[in-house]
């Protein structure tokens, strides 16, 4: 769309469409800088329908940055359980503390101050500045990238430099300048609901008359699908150590996968089962029975998990430190399965499996 007047018309059509058809979402209905920040971090790598419940619970528990800053990190991680990519929660907690310390509890609006906060990359900075503060800041996410690639019939995978320059060019038009936050949200909404990766609903697209890829009937070819690497296969072994209706949990170190989260004691690697057996012997324990193998898939890893049920007598306290855990506790079995228990999702699944099998009284 090289013609400026043509772009302006397309932009106005998208604004009109968004006003009538955008989804009702809590961070849009009750927008605050803090709410925008929370929603944007939650939405990274996560679907909207998954985020909805998490966002409502989060804002009910910590309605302000000051409330979040005063929270214990373990509680924050527990509230995030199931969303994955837990560094987002750690960064959000740290951001709250820095904002309370340096900005009186109010999220700053200027780009320089926002850029100093942890975990805020170019996309999040653009979202917060434009949506929360009405600043003319561009953003590019997967949806925006796909929309621009199709509007401009950009062959191959679009390069970041081209995408950000294109976003800036569109943002410079008068309609977007009047309301940059709505413009950015309209772009993302179009990509999420109409200009989808496969089988886009071109008949419902307000910008269809201006879309070069539609004119060439190349919607399914542009942009080309990314070839994803096969997930790494990981073998793991866990022990569901039970005592009087409680499960023994260990907290993982502050760095690494599932950092700071709780789980039944376990190990990863080809020899995980053997090593776990040696640990049990060192603690004077033996497995009562094995549970069915469990498959747990992350974005880049596929876990094949063996688990054992180990019932220990009252007063017996196995030591989890040799397995690399930094803390341990006994948790009521039903509570360990809770979404806000502070367990990794794999840890929750293992406890659920044991409970469903009737192994924990």
C-alpha positions, 0 to 999 in steps of 0.5 A, spaced: 500 500 500 504 505 497 499 510 497 498 515 503 491 516 501 490 509 500 493 507 507 489 513 511 483 510 508 485 503 510 486 505 517 480 509 518 476 502 516 480 498 521 478 503 526 471 503 525 471 495 525 475 495 531 470 500 535 464 495 533 467 488 533 473 488 538 472 483 544 470 485 551 476 484 555 477 486 563 484 490 561 480 494 556 474 495 560 478 498 566 484 500 563 490 502 568 497 503 566 498 497 572 493 493 568 495 494 561 502 492 564 500 485 567 495 483 561 501 484 556 506 480 560 501 475 561 499 475 554 506 473 552 506 466 549 499 465 552 492 465 549 487 470 551 482 465 554 487 462 558 489 469 561 482 471 563 482 468 569 489 469 571 488 476 570 482 477 574 485 473 580 491 477 580 488 484 580 483 481 585 489 479 590 494 485 588 490 491 585 496 496 585 503 496 584 504 497 591 500 491 593 504 487 589 511 490 591 509 488 598 507 480 596 512 475 597 515 472 591 513 465 593 506 467 593 507 471 586 509 465 583 504 460 586 499 465 583 502 464 576 502 457 576 500 454 570 502 460 565 509 458 564 515 462 563 515 464 570 521 469 569 515 474 567 512 473 574 519 475 577 520 481 573 513 483 574 514 483 582 521 486 581 518 492 577 513 493 582 518 494 587 522 498 583 516 503 581 514 503 589 522 505 590 523 510 585 517 512 582 512 513 588 508 507 586 506 510 579 508 506 573 512 512 569 510 514 562 516 516 559 520 511 555 527 511 558 524 510 565 520 504 562 526 501 559 530 501 566 524 496 568 526 488 568 522 484 562 520 490 558 522 489 551 520 493 545 513 490 544 511 491 551 514 498 552 510 499 545 504 496 548 504 500 555 506 507 552 501 507 547 495 503 550 496 506 558 499 513 556 496 514 549 504 515 547 505 514 539 509 508 540 509 502 535 509 495 537 510 488 533 508 482 535 506 475 532 499 478 530 501 485 527 507 481 523 502 477 520 497 483 518 503 487 515 506 481 511 499 480 508 497 488 507 504 489 503 505 482 500 512 481 503 515 475 501 518 470 506 519 471 513 519 478 515 525 481 518 524 485 524 527 491 522 522 492 516 517 490 521 518 495 526 519 501 520 513 499 517 509 499 524 512 506 525 510 508 518 503 506 519 503 510 526 505 516 523 499 517 519 494 522 522 488 517 524 493 513 528 496 519 531 490 521 534 489 514 538 495 510 538 493 505 543 487 504 539 490 503 533 495 498 536 490 494 539 486 494 533 492 491 529 493 486 534 485 484 534 485 483 527 491 479 527 488 475 532 480 474 530 480 475 522 487 475 519 489 468 522 495 464 521 491 459 517 484 460 513 484 467 514 477 470 514 478 475 509 471 476 507 470 479 514 476 483 514 475 491 513 482 492 510 481 487 504 480 492 499 487 495 500 490 488 502 496 486 496 496 479 498 488 478 498 489 481 491 494 476 489 490 470 492 496 468 497 493 469 504 495 461 505 502 462 503 504 469 506 507 469 511 510 462 510 509 457 516 515 457 521 518 450 521 519 448 528 524 444 531 522 438 534 522 438 542 528 435 546 526 429 549 527 429 556 527 423 561 525 424 568 523 420 574 520 422 581 518 420 587 511 421 590 513 421 598 507 420 602 506 421 609 499 421 613 495 424 607 501 429 606 506 429 600 513 431 600 515 437 596 522 440 594 523 447 592 527 448 586 533 453 586 532 460 584 535 459 577 534 454 571 527 451 569 521 452 574 526 456 578 523 457 585 517 452 584 515 446 588 515 439 586 515 432 588 522 430 589 525 428 582 531 428 577 532 429 570 537 425 565 538 418 562 540 415 569 534 419 573 531 412 575 537 409 577 539 415 581 532 416 584 533 409 587 540 410 590 537 417 593 531 412 596 536 407 599 540 413 602 534 415 606 532 408 608 526 408 603 523 403 598 518 404 593 511 401 594 509 401 587 510 405 580 505 409 577 503 409 569 508 413 565 506 420 564 508 425 558 509 432 559 510 437 553 513 444 554 514 448 548 521 446 547 521 439 551 518 433 551 518 430 558 517 422 559 516 421 566 516 415 571 514 416 578 514 412 584 509 412 590 513 412 597 509 411 603 513 413 609 512 412 617 510 418 621 516 422 623 520 420 618 523 426 614 527 424 608 532 429 606 531 433 599 538 437 599 542 431 595 537 432 590 538 439 589 532 442 592 533 448 597 527 447 601 522 442 603 515 442 606 509 437 607 503 439 603 496 436 604 495 432 598 489 436 595 492 442 596 498 440 592 493 439 586 491 446 587 492 451 581 495 456 586 499 451 590 506 454 588 507 447 584 510 447 577 504 444 572 508 437 572 508 437 579 501 438 580 500 433 574 504 428 578 500 429 585 493 429 581 495 422 578 497 419 585 491 422 588 486 419 582 490 412 583 488 412 590 495 412 592 494 418 598 490 417 603 
